[in-house]
Amino acid sequence: MLRMGRTKPTVSEEYVVGLTDGEGCFYVNIGKSSRYRSGYRVQLHFHLKMQEKDRGLLEKVKNTIGCGAVYFQKEQRANHCQCYRYTAASQGDILNTIIPFFEKHSLQSFSKNHSFRIFCKIAELVKNGAHFTEKGIEKIRELKLKMNLKTVGLA
């Protein structure tokens, strides 16, 4: 007899898009590393951060998207509550799941969509190995400077 597993709770794709428009972040980290030919490591991240009481919602987002992890993020600032963060950061998750998800389900806010489009350009550079060269790192840095700006229209 075939035994069916429990279905994990999810939210709609549209809800994930709305939540990302308000609370999401596409982030690129460039750090020194002697393990790479260029001397730098490039990491691509997608984050959603919410209050501790909304951890279950982040678990549903993770189930809906199909990758990433939810973890506790200790808040050090006195005037902030404790939070949980959903993060997708492996290159495979970013290239094969996160980017296709948001290409299929478009972000609505201009600023978040702008950052996502640049994130996609950086991901393509990384996919093609540009992060292994100094010229590629410089191009990634230039693009990164245009992400997550408060006044996107000026970029």
C-alpha positions in Angstrom: 0.0 0.0 0.0 1.4 3.4 -1.0 1.4 5.8 1.9 1.0 9.5 1.1 3.0 12.0 3.1 1.4 15.0 4.7 1.0 18.1 2.6 3.1 21.0 3.9 1.2 24.2 4.5 1.7 26.9 1.9 0.5 30.4 0.9 -0.4 31.6 -2.6 2.4 32.7 -5.0 0.7 36.1 -5.1 1.0 36.4 -1.4 4.7 35.6 -1.6 5.1 38.3 -4.2 3.2 40.9 -2.0 5.2 39.9 1.0 8.5 40.2 -0.9 7.4 43.6 -2.3 7.0 44.8 1.3 9.5 42.8 3.3 11.9 41.0 0.9 15.5 41.7 0.0 17.6 40.6 -2.9 21.2 40.9 -1.7 24.7 40.4 -3.1 27.6 40.0 -0.8 31.2 40.4 -2.1 33.8 39.4 0.4 37.6 38.8 0.2 38.6 35.2 -0.1 41.9 33.7 -1.0 40.0 30.6 -2.2 38.9 32.3 -5.4 41.1 33.3 -8.4 39.8 36.9 -8.3 40.4 37.1 -4.5 36.7 37.6 -3.9 33.7 35.4 -3.2 30.3 36.5 -4.5 27.2 35.3 -2.6 23.6 35.8 -3.8 20.8 35.9 -1.2 17.1 36.3 -1.0 15.7 37.2 2.4 12.3 37.8 4.1 12.5 38.8 7.7 9.5 38.9 10.1 8.7 39.1 13.7 9.1 36.0 15.9 5.4 35.4 16.1 5.2 35.1 12.3 7.7 32.2 11.9 4.9 29.9 10.7 4.2 32.3 7.8 7.9 32.1 6.8 7.7 28.3 6.9 4.7 28.5 4.5 6.6 30.8 2.2 9.6 28.3 2.2 7.1 25.5 1.4 5.5 27.5 -1.4 8.8 28.5 -3.1 10.4 25.1 -2.5 13.8 25.9 -1.2 15.7 27.8 1.5 15.5 27.8 5.2 13.9 29.6 8.1 16.1 30.5 11.1 16.1 32.6 14.2 17.9 35.9 13.9 18.8 37.4 17.3 18.1 41.1 17.4 20.7 43.1 19.3 19.0 46.5 19.1 16.9 47.3 22.2 14.0 48.8 20.3 13.5 45.9 17.9 11.7 42.6 18.5 13.2 39.1 17.9 12.9 37.9 14.3 13.0 35.0 12.0 14.5 35.1 8.6 13.7 33.0 5.5 16.8 32.8 3.3 17.7 31.2 0.0 21.4 31.5 -0.6 22.8 28.5 -2.5 23.7 29.3 -6.1 21.4 26.4 -7.2 18.4 27.7 -5.3 18.9 31.2 -6.6 19.4 30.2 -10.2 17.0 27.3 -10.4 14.2 28.4 -8.1 14.2 32.0 -6.8 14.8 33.7 -10.1 12.4 31.6 -12.1 9.7 32.1 -9.4 9.9 35.9 -9.5 10.2 35.9 -13.3 6.9 33.9 -13.4 5.3 35.9 -10.6 6.3 39.6 -11.2 7.0 41.9 -8.3 4.7 44.9 -8.3 6.8 47.6 -6.6 9.1 49.5 -8.9 12.0 49.6 -6.5 11.9 45.9 -5.6 11.5 44.9 -9.3 14.4 47.2 -10.1 16.7 45.4 -7.5 15.5 42.0 -8.7 16.4 42.8 -12.3 19.9 43.8 -11.3 20.1 40.7 -9.0 19.3 38.6 -12.1 22.1 40.3 -14.1 24.6 39.6 -11.3 23.4 36.0 -11.1 24.0 35.6 -14.8 27.5 37.0 -14.4 28.2 34.5 -11.6 26.7 31.6 -13.6 29.0 32.4 -16.4 32.1 32.6 -14.1 32.6 36.4 -14.3 33.2 36.4 -10.5 36.5 34.6 -11.1 38.1 37.7 -12.8 38.9 41.1 -11.5 37.0 42.7 -14.4 33.9 40.5 -13.5 34.1 41.5 -9.8 34.2 45.2 -10.9 31.2 44.8 -13.1 29.3 43.0 -10.2 30.3 45.8 -7.8 29.0 48.4 -10.3 25.7 46.6 -10.6 25.4 46.0 -6.8 25.7 49.8 -6.2 22.4 50.2 -8.2 20.4 47.8 -5.9 18.2 48.5 -2.9 18.3 52.2 -3.3 15.8 54.5 -1.5 15.5 56.7 -4.6 15.6 54.2 -7.5 14.5 56.7 -10.1 17.9 58.4 -9.7 20.0 55.2 -10.4 
